[in-house]
Amino acid sequence: MKVGLTVTSHRSPEIRPNGVELLNNFFESFRNSDFEYDYGIYISDNQSTLDIEYPKDLNVNVTYIENQTLTGLTGAWNTSIYNAYLDNCDFIWNFNDDIKLNNSINKFIKVIHEMPERDTTFYGPLSDNGGSPSPNTSSGPSEGYTFLNIRPNSWDNLPNGFSFGFTRKFYETYRYKDNQFYPINHTLNGGDGKWGGQEGWISTLSSLGVKACLINECWIEHVKIRDYAKARSYYGE
């Protein structure tokens, strides 16, 4: 089984001056995770102006987005997710760049692979900082998994967007368009538009039978630097 780890990165003095450090921390934490599966890391470089030396010891694929004002953070997510799909990944796992991984990510994949509902379920891990309010937030890992009570047109119990994953079949069934999992804008985006709020789209998909589930055995660190709001302000949007 091949896993696509998709990451959006922006590095600039104006918006995300620590972007190089954050992405390097992500790479280093992945190295230390002893990941047990075939993988690819798919980076959407969202109009960065600070250079980074991508590691040659990891399978990293980079797409540079020339103008992030066109589709914002959502478009960058869509790009890396689609690239993982094109590269025949069986499972696609999206991350913010301000995350540190550990070897519990292996349990995330293992548990999902054994679940009969995996092709109709949107998955997330636990984290020290899942957002507020967020069912992802936990002081540490626990056993098993938890299905969340999500429903159409409601933000209640939605998993946070800092890290989420789904199977290839899920992507093919529920994507918004051929190369877009998320619409760039929709009514339940929390006012963030193209710069975020895509958790609300999972609420919309619940009307089609989509479920949401947290894998309690996977717990990752999340710095949670909300620079998407800074980007929106910087570009006057």
N, C-alpha and C positions, 0 to 999 in steps of 0.2 A: 504493500500500500504506500502511495506517495502522498505526502502532506505538503500543501502550499502554505507557507507562513507569509502573510501579506502585511506590509508596513508602509504607512505614509510618513514621509519625512519632509520637514521644511527647516532650513538653516539660513538665517539672515540676522544681521545686527539689529534690524528694526523690529522684527517680530519674534524670532526664536534664536537668540544669540548662543544659547547652550545646546542647540540642535545637534552639533557634531558630537558632543559629549554624550548626549542621550542615546543617539543611535549606536555609538561605539559601546556603550554600556549594554544595550540590547544584544549586540553581536557577542560580547564577552559572556553574558549570562547564557546565551544559547550554547556557546562552546562548553560551558560548565554543566549543562543540563544532561549530558550523555544521551542525547536524543536517539531513540531506538529505531526510527523509521526512515525510509527514503524521503528526501525533502527537497524543496527549493525555497529560497527566500526571495520574495518579489517586492521590490521597493518602488513606490511612487514618489519620485523626487518632485515635490510641489513647488517649483520655481525657486529653488535654493540659490543663494549667492555666495554662501560659504562652502568651500570645497571640503570633501572628505575622501580619504583613501579607503575604498571598499576592500574588505578582507579577501585575500586570494585563497585562503584555506576553507572558505565556506562557499556554498553554491548560491551566490547572490546574483540576481537579475534586476537591472535598474531601468526604469522608464522615466525620462525627464519630461515634466509638464511645463511648457513654455510660459503659460499665463494662467495662474491659479484663480484669477478673478472670474474666469468663465464658468467654472463648475465647482470651485471651492474645495472644501475637504471631501464632500460627498463624491465628486468626480474622481478625486485621487483614490478613494476607497474602491470605487467601481473599476478603475483601471488596473490596480494591482490584483484584485479578485479575478477579473477577466483574464489577466495574464496567467494566473495560476491555473485557471480552467483550461486555457489553450495549451498549457504544458502538461495536460492530462493528469492533474492532481485529483486524487480520490477524495481528499478532504481539504477544505480551505479554511484557514484560521487567520482572522484579521486582528492586528494589534495597533494600538498607538505606539509611538516611538519612545514614550516615557515609561516603559515597562521593563522590569527585570524578571527573567525566567528562572526556573529551577527544574529539578528532575521530576517534579510532579506533573509536568506537561505530558510525560509519557502516559500517566494514568488517565489524563483527559482523553487521549486518543484511544486507549485500550477500552475504557468504559463505553465510549460512544460506539466503537466498532462492534461491541457485543450487544447493543440495544436493538431490539426489533423495530423501534419507532424512529430509527436514526434518519431516515430519508424524509420525514415530515417534521423534524424538530430543529429548532434554532438553539445553539448551545453557548454557554458562557462558563468561565471559571469563577472561583471566589478570589477575593483580593483584599488587601489591607485598606484600600481606598477605592471602592467601587463607585463612588459618587453619592450624592445625597439628594433625595432618598434613593437607595439602591439595594435590591436583595442580594447583590454580589458581595457586599461588604461583610467581612468576617475577620476575627482575630487570628484565624488559622484554618487549616484544612480539617475536614471531618470525613465521615464515611458515606459512601453511596452517592446518590444524586437526588435532586429536588425538582419536580415539575412545578412551574409557576402558574398561578391562576391568571392568565392574561385573557383579555376579551376585546372585541372590536371597539375602536374609538375611545380608548382609555389608556392612560399612562400607568395605571395601577399594576404593580408587580412586574414591570418590564425590566429585562436585564439591561445593564448599562453597555454602551457602545465601545468602551475602551478595549474590549477583547471579546470576540464572538467567532463562532465557527459553524460550518454546516457541510454536509456531504455534497459531492458532485451532483447527485441526483436531485437533492434539495435545490441547488442552484438552477438546474435545468427546469425544474417545475415551477419555481416561485420567483424567478428574476423578473424585474420590471420590463426590461427589453433584452434583446440578444446580448449586448455587451454592457448592460447596466443592471446590477442587482437592485440598487436603490434608485428611485426617481430623484432628480436633483432638488426638487421642491415638492412638498405635499402638505396637506392640511394639519397633520399631527406631528410637525417637526419642532414643536416647542418654541417657535419664533426664530429658530436659528437658520432657517432656510438652507442654502447650499453649504453652510459652514458647520452643520451638525444636526442633532436632534433626530437622527435616523432610527433610533430605538422605536419611535412611534410607528414606523412602517411595519414593524413586526405585529403591532396591535391590529393593523389593517389586514395583514396576512392571516391572522387568527380566524377571520371569517371564512377562510378557505380550509380550515382544519389544522393550521400550523400550531405547533406547541412550542413552548420555551422551557428549557431545562438547564439547571446549574449542576456542574460536575463538582461535587463537594471535595473530592480527593485532590483536586487541582487548585492550588492557591498561589497567586503571583503578586509581586510588588508593583504598585502603580503610584508614580510620583504625582500624577494628575496636574499637569501644567496646562491651563486652559487658554492656550495662545490662539485657538481658533477665534475666540472673541476679540483678541487683539488684532488679528488679521482682518476681521470684519470691520472693525473701527478704522484700521489703517487705510483700507481701501474705500472707506466712506460708504459702507453698505449696511 
